[in-house]
Amino acid sequence: MAGLRIGTAGVPASTKPQTTPDGIVRLAELGLEHMEIEFVRGVRMGEKTARAVRKLAEEQRVSLTVHAPYYINLNSKEPEKVEASKQRIIQAAKIGAAAGARSVTFHAAFYHDDDPEVVYERVKQNMEEMLEELERAGVDIRLSPETTGGPTQFGTLEELIRLGQDLPGVYPCVDFAHLYARSLGEFNSYQHFAGALEQIRDSLGPEALQAMHMHLSGIEYGPRGEKRHVPLEETELNYRAVLQALVDYEVAGWLTCESPILEDDALILKGLYDELHHR
């Protein structure tokens, strides 16, 4: 994979009609290069459509990733909810792979009142089972659990790096806005962002920086972490420093903008990234 590809979480707002194929064409028209297919409310795409999406995305030179449904908790006390969570991820992975997506991300679990080490082992066990099922089915897509935005959720950068060490082929989806919100604004300097990239590189190998799955947008937080995504102009997250770190560490992969004003902010990020990259 060469270079960093920047785009939107789902179909750009200016797309008419609001379909994934039309969204891919619109992204190419805008000069953006990536779309994260949003299955967050459920996987509502069949294999036939997915194959057509793959062909179109290849023609338009738009790369794809997938966000699995929100309704996932691999640490639920109810076994049927854990199983349903795993099947949602697997379904998103299968359709995503048929569409040509390279990585599927998800919010893995909540801690509830459990010891984080116990939660880690449960998440790891369930991830192992999903990886085995996808391998048996011949599904070629990466599972990329996401860094989460609040202290009640499993998904610190350290936890996800550890998963990648224990489960080869798993890499974190790094949401810089979530890291900032989870830290209540403390994680917000070039040194922090560069340090995260170094941690990933040193723990998972230099190849981990060559196909990174990432999210970036403005965000608002409160005492319990993430509250909501906001436009870049309304955030105190130092997104310019994030982009500078990505340039300096020669990070490649996919950067998805989850802003409420999707393509507007994605274009801001792309313009700034290009400016920094060509200095």
Residue pairs with C-beta under 8 A, 6 or more apart in sequence:
1 210
1 211
1 252
1 253
2 252
3 252
4 246
4 251
4 252
4 253
4 254
4 255
4 273
5 33
5 34
5 63
5 253
5 254
5 255
6 32
6 33
6 34
6 255
6 257
6 266
6 269
6 270
6 273
7 27
7 32
7 33
7 34
7 35
7 36
7 62
7 63
7 254
7 255
7 256
7 257
7 266
8 23
8 27
8 32
8 34
8 35
8 36
8 256
8 257
8 262
8 263
8 266
9 36
9 38
9 67
9 215
9 256
9 257
9 258
9 262
10 23
10 35
10 36
10 37
10 38
10 262
11 18
11 19
11 20
11 22
11 23
11 26
11 35
12 23
12 26
12 27
12 30
12 32
12 262
12 263
12 266
13 261
13 262
13 263
14 26
14 30
14 263
15 22
15 23
15 26
16 22
20 35
20 37
20 45
20 49
20 53
21 52
21 53
21 56
23 35
24 35
24 53
24 56
24 57
24 60
24 62
25 56
25 60
26 263
27 33
27 34
27 35
27 60
27 62
27 263
28 60
28 61
28 62
30 263
30 267
31 267
31 270
32 62
32 263
32 266
32 267
32 270
33 61
33 62
33 63
34 62
34 63
34 64
34 65
34 254
34 255
34 256
35 57
35 62
35 63
35 64
35 65
36 64
36 65
36 66
36 67
36 105
36 254
36 256
37 45
37 53
37 64
37 65
37 66
37 67
37 96
37 99
37 101
38 67
39 45
39 66
39 67
39 68
39 69
39 92
39 95
39 96
40 67
40 68
40 69
40 70
41 69
41 70
42 69
42 88
43 68
43 69
43 88
43 91
43 92
43 95
45 53
45 95
45 99
46 95
47 94
47 95
47 98
50 95
50 96
50 98
50 99
51 98
51 99
53 64
53 99
53 100
54 64
54 98
54 99
54 100
57 63
57 64
57 99
57 100
58 100
63 102
63 254
64 96
64 99
64 100
64 101
64 102
65 96
65 101
65 102
65 103
65 104
65 105
65 144
65 213
65 254
65 256
66 92
66 93
66 95
66 96
66 99
66 101
66 103
66 104
66 105
66 141
67 92
67 104
67 105
67 106
68 88
68 89
68 92
68 93
68 104
68 105
68 106
69 88
69 92
69 106
70 107
71 84
71 85
71 88
72 85
72 88
72 89
72 106
72 107
72 108
72 109
73 81
73 82
73 85
73 109
73 110
74 82
74 85
74 86
74 108
74 109
74 122
74 123
74 126
74 127
74 154
75 82
75 109
75 110
75 111
75 112
75 114
75 119
75 122
75 123
75 154
76 82
76 85
77 112
82 126
85 126
86 126
86 129
86 130
86 133
89 104
89 106
89 130
89 143
90 130
90 133
90 134
92 104
92 106
93 104
93 130
93 134
93 139
93 141
93 143
94 134
94 137
94 139
96 104
96 141
97 139
97 140
97 141
101 141
102 141
102 142
102 211
102 254
103 141
103 142
103 143
103 144
103 171
103 173
103 211
103 213
103 254
104 141
104 142
104 143
104 144
105 144
105 145
105 146
105 173
105 213
106 143
106 145
106 146
107 145
107 146
107 148
107 153
107 155
108 123
108 127
108 145
108 146
108 154
108 155
109 119
109 122
109 123
109 153
109 154
109 155
110 152
110 153
110 154
111 119
111 152
111 153
111 154
116 154
116 159
119 154
120 154
120 159
120 162
120 163
123 145
123 154
123 163
124 163
124 166
124 167
127 143
127 145
127 163
127 167
127 170
128 167
130 143
131 143
131 167
131 169
131 170
134 141
134 143
142 169
142 170
142 171
142 211
142 213
143 169
143 170
144 170
144 171
144 172
144 173
144 213
145 155
145 160
145 163
145 170
145 172
145 173
146 155
146 160
146 172
146 173
146 175
146 178
146 215
147 155
147 156
147 157
147 160
147 172
147 173
147 174
147 175
147 178
147 179
147 182
148 154
148 155
148 156
148 175
148 178
148 182
148 226
149 175
149 177
149 178
149 181
149 182
149 219
149 221
149 225
149 226
150 181
150 182
150 224
150 225
150 226
151 182
151 224
151 225
152 224
152 225
155 178
156 182
157 172
157 174
157 179
157 196
157 199
157 200
158 199
160 172
160 173
161 172
161 199
161 200
161 203
161 204
163 170
163 172
164 170
164 171
164 172
164 203
164 204
164 208
165 203
165 204
171 200
171 204
171 208
171 211
171 212
171 213
172 200
172 213
173 213
173 214
173 215
174 196
174 200
174 212
174 213
174 214
174 215
175 214
175 215
175 216
175 258
176 193
176 214
176 215
176 216
176 237
176 239
176 242
177 215
177 216
177 217
177 218
177 219
177 226
177 229
177 235
177 237
177 258
178 215
178 219
178 226
179 187
179 192
179 196
180 187
180 188
180 219
180 221
180 237
181 219
181 220
181 221
181 225
181 226
181 227
182 225
182 226
184 221
184 223
184 225
185 221
185 236
188 236
188 237
188 238
188 241
189 238
189 241
190 238
190 241
190 244
190 245
193 241
193 242
193 244
193 245
194 245
194 248
194 249
197 209
197 245
197 246
197 249
197 251
198 249
200 208
200 209
200 212
201 208
201 209
201 249
209 249
209 250
209 251
209 252
209 253
210 251
210 252
210 253
211 252
211 253
212 251
212 252
212 253
212 254
213 253
213 254
214 246
214 251
214 253
214 254
214 255
214 256
215 255
215 256
215 257
215 258
216 239
216 242
216 255
216 256
216 257
216 258
216 269
217 229
217 230
217 232
217 235
217 257
217 258
217 259
217 265
218 229
218 230
218 231
218 232
218 233
218 234
218 235
218 237
218 239
218 259
218 265
219 226
219 227
219 228
219 229
219 230
219 235
219 237
220 226
220 227
220 228
220 229
220 230
220 234
220 235
221 227
229 258
229 259
229 260
230 259
230 260
231 259
231 260
231 261
231 264
231 265
232 239
232 259
232 265
232 268
232 269
239 269
239 272
240 272
240 276
243 269
243 272
243 273
243 276
244 276
245 251
246 255
246 273
247 273
247 276
247 277
255 269
255 273
257 265
257 266
257 269
259 265
259 266
